[in-house]
Amino acid sequence: MKEEKVQRQQKIKVGITHGDINSISYEVILKTLLDNRIFEVCTPILYGSAKVAAYHRKLLNITNFSFNNIKSPEEANHKRANLINCVDDEIRVEIGKSTKEAGEAAIIALERAVNDLINNKIDVLVTGPINKFNVQNEKFNFSGHTDYLQNVFSASGVLMLMINEVMRIGVVTEHIPLSKISDFITKDVVLKKIQILNSCLIEDFLIRKPKIAVLGLNPHAGDEGLLGNEEQTIIGPAIEEAQSQGIQAFGPFSPDGFFVAAQYKKFDAVLAMYHDQGLIPFKALMIEGGVNYTAGLPVVRTSPAHGTSYDIAGKGEASPDSFRKALYLACDIFKNRLITKEINKNPLYKKVNN
């Protein structure tokens, strides 16, 4: 009995938000939790709706699965998938549609889970995909999870880091119009993102001396100023400043040649200047499901590297690969942070393991 109690205490409590109830979110969550091996690693706790979960189970013809309904993480069964009901039972599911009701339900679950994360009732957070438009209201006016979490945890800076079997790639600017990107690219901003990425690779991925590739902003990295001078006046100086701090950052590299020549294989991570510059090659080169990780937060948050996919919602076609990997990565990073904390606390441990 004592051994079982210790094992339960060591299990990571994973808070999962149900995302958009009309999307593929419930489908990928259910398909992931059908694998009982997950309970050997963690205790999953879904913040969502028992009624909506039942609706999706029936829609997908899933008969060999049910949630353990609880009111708080303390009541979680460590051998089952648990569910905390966050929304009104009268909520309406409209598969494949973006509705205000779905947006409100997504935010209610997110806020409840984050509150439990703040109070250490859960250990990590895995978020289901949301629709950035229908979640907007008077209280929630963020462009997505990343901005919201940075605000909640008062983080000085965060980085959207995309991870798959091929590469890790972060972006300096996230969900902003293409026409405004250059306004956000400053030396201080680029330097801060490099610093966050470097710390993340060391503390969250246990890479001792990470190598970071930094991409340019303009075609051909500006061609020595012919096609733009941001590489010479902003990005290059930021890289030099990072190097003076002992960070192994290199570049700026011309984005097209960098990926065509597979130079990313020589680095532990890549820093792109804007969303599509990073995510297009990331998704094009992705073998299986990728993960979106928010680096720079005092807590661990991951999500699948896909959106709501309304077009295939309810059809049973959605792959759970991204969500499954997001769940396992959250647990891995949580464990790595504990190791990092131990290393920093115990100099002898650090010396022996170097």
N, C-alpha and C positions, 0 to 999 in steps of 0.2 A: 504493500500500500504506500509506503514512504517513497519508494522508487517511482511509482506512478504519479504521486503528487509532485515530485521534483520535475519529472518529465513534462507535466502539464504546465508548471510554472515557467519552464524554458520555452514553451511553444510561443511563437510570435502571433500576436493577435492582429490580423489584417482587416482593417476597415475598408469595405467596398461600397462605393456609392453607385446607385442604380442608373445614373445618367438619364438620358431621354427615354421615357417609357414607350415611345412609339418607334424607336429605332431598333438596331440590332443589339443594343446593350444587354438586355436580359438574355438574349440568345447566347451570346459569347460567355456571359457569366455562368449560366446554367450548364453549358457544355463543358466549361472548365471545372466546375464543382462536381460534375458527375464522376470524375476520376478520384477515387478514394485515397490515392497516394498523397494527395495534397494535405490530408489531415495528419500525415506523419511529419510534415514540415511546419504547418501553421494552423491557426484556428480562424477560419474565415467568418466575418460578420458583415452581412449585407445590410446597408441602410437603404430601405426601399419600401415596398408595399407587398403584403402577403397576397392581396387580391390580384395585383398586377403580375406577380410571380406565378400565381396559379393560372392566370389567363395565358401567359406565354408558355407554360408547361403544356397546357392543353393544345395550344396552337401548334406546338412543335412535337406533339405526341410523346412527351417525356412522362413515362408512367412510373419509373423506378427511382424517383427522387422526390424528396420533400425537405423543406426547411424546418429547423427547430426555432420556433418563434420565442423571442426573448424581449425584455424591456430595457436591458442595459448590458454592456459587454461583460460585466461581472457574472452574469447568468449563463454565459456561453458554454455550450457543450463542446469539449475539445475533440470529439470524434465525429462531429457533424457540421454541416453548413448551417449557420445561424442567421436569423433575420430580425432586424429591429424595424417595426412598422413606423414610418415617419409621416405618412400622408393620409388624407381622408379616404375611407373605404369606398366612397362614392366616386372616386376619380375615374375618369373615362379614358380608355385606351383607344386610339385611332391609328392603327398600324400604318406606318409610312408617311405620316403627316406631321408637319411642324405646327404645334398648337401652344397657346399661351399656358394652358393647364399643364402640359408636359414640361415646359420651361420652369414653371413654379415648383413642380414636384422635384425636379432635378436639383434646384437650389436649396429646397428644404432639406433634402437628404444630405447634400454637401455640407450645409451649415451644421447639421446635427453631428455628422462624422468628424468634422474639423473641431468642434467643441470637445468631443470625446478625445481627440488626438491631443489637444492642448492640455487636457486634464489627465493625460497618461492612461486612459482607459483602453485605448488601442495603441499599437506600436507603430504601425505604418498605414499609409492611405493609398488605395488603388482606385482611381476614378473612372467610371464609365463615361463614354462619349456624350457630350452635350451639344446642343445647337446654340451657337454663340448669339444668334439673333433672338430666339424666343425666351432666353433666360434674362434678358434685359428688363429691369424695372427700377423703381426709385432707390431701392437698397442695393441692388446688384447692377453696377454699370461698368463691369470689367470686360476686357476682350476675351477672357477665358480663365481657365483654372490657374495658370501661372501668375497672372497679374493679381488675381484675388488672393492667392496664398502668400504672395510677397507682401501684400498689404496687411493681411491678418497677422502674419508673424513678424512684421516690421523688419524684413530682411533688407540689408543695405543694397543687395543686388542678387539677382537670380539668373539662371541660364537654362533655356530650353535645350536639353541634350537628347538627341535621338540616337538610339542604340539598336544595332542588329548584329548578325554574325559577321558582317563585313567591316563595319566601321562604327565609330562614335562621332557624331557631328553636332556641334552647337551652333546657334545663330545669335549674332549681335542684336539684330532687330527682329521682332517676331511678327505679330499681326498688325502691321501698319501698311498704308497704301504705298505702292512702289514710288509714286511721285514725291513722297516725303522721306524716303530712306536716307538720303544724303544729309538731311537736317539732323538726323539722330546719330550719325557716325562722327564721333569726336575721339580725340586721342584718349581722354579719360575713360570714355565708355568702352572703347576697344580694350584698353589696358585692364579695366575692371573685369571684363568678360574672360580675358586670358587668365587672370588671377583666380577667378572662380573655377574655371575649367581645370587649372593646374591643381588646386586644392582638392577638387572633386576626384580627380584621378588618383591622387595619393590616399585620401581618406576613405573614399567610397569604393574604389576599385583596387586598392592596395598596390598601386604601381609606384615603385620607389622614385624613379627619375623619369617622369613622363615626357614624351616628345610631342609637341603640339604644332600642327601646320595651320597657318593663318592665310586665308584667301584674300585676294584683292577685291575691290569693289567694281572696278571698271573692266571692260573687255581687255584681255591681254595684260591685266594688272596695270592698266594705264599707258602701256608702251612708253615708259620714261616721261610721262607727262603729256604725251601727244593726245591721249584719249581720256584725260582726267588726271588730276594731281593728288587725289586723296591718298594714294599709296605712298607718295613721297612726303606729304605734309602731315598725315594723320596715322595711317596704319603702320608704316615703317617705323616712325618714332615710338609708337606704342609697343611694337615688338622689341625695339632696342631697350626701352625702359624695363620691359619684362625680363629681358636677358640680364640686365644689370642687377635684377633682384634674384638671380639664380634660376629663373624659369627657362626651360629649353623650348622656346617658341621660335619658329622659323617662318620666313615668307617676306612679303606677301607673294603668294603664288597665283598664277593665272588660272582661274577656275576650270576652264575647258581643258587645257592641257593637263592639269593636275589629275583629273578623274580619268581622262582617256589613257594616260600613261600609268594609271593605277598607283600613283605616288602615295595615296592614302594608306597603303599597306605598310609604309615605312614609319607611320606615326601612330601614337596611341589614341589621338583624337584630332579632329579638324574643327576649326572655327570659321564659319561662313559669315558673310556680312549681313545677309538678309534671308528671309524665310525660304523662298523658292530656290535660291542659290544652293542652299543646303539640302532641302527636302526632296528636290527632284532627283538628284543623283542617289540620295539615300534610299528612296523608294524604288528607283530604277534598278539598283544593284542589290536590292533586298532579296534574299533567298527564301526566308520564311518571315513570320511576323516580327515586327519591330516594336520598340518600346519608347515612350516619351517619358523622360525623367527630368524633374525640376531640381537642378543643382543649385546649391547656395542657400537652401532652406535649413533651419535647425531640425527639421523633421524629414522623413522619407515619403516622397509621393511619386508614384508612377502611374502611367495609363497606357492603354493600347495605342499604337501609332496609326489609328484610323478614326474616322468620324462616325456620324450617325448612320450612314448608308441606308437611307430611307427606301431606296429602290429595291433592296433585297430583304427588307425587314419582314419577319414573319414567314419567310419562305424556307427556312432551314438551311440556307446556303452560306451563312456567315461562318468564317473560320475562327475558332477560338484561340489560334496560335498566339496572336499579339497579346490578348488579355492574359493568357496563361503565363506567358513570359514576363509580362508586367508584374504579375503576382509573385513569381519566383524571384525576379530581380529585386523587388522591394524587400523581400526577406534576406537576400544575399547582401544587399547594401546595409541593412540594419545590423547584420552580423559583422560585416566589415568595419562598421563604425565602432562597434564594441571592441574589436581587435585594435583599431587605431587608438581608441581611448586607453586601452590597457598598455599599449606600447608607449604612449606619451606619459602615462602615469608611472610606469616601471622602467627605468633606464636599463636595468639588468636584463629584462625581457627583450628590450630592443637590441642590446649588444649581442645576446646569445643568438637571436634570430636573424642577424644581419650577416 
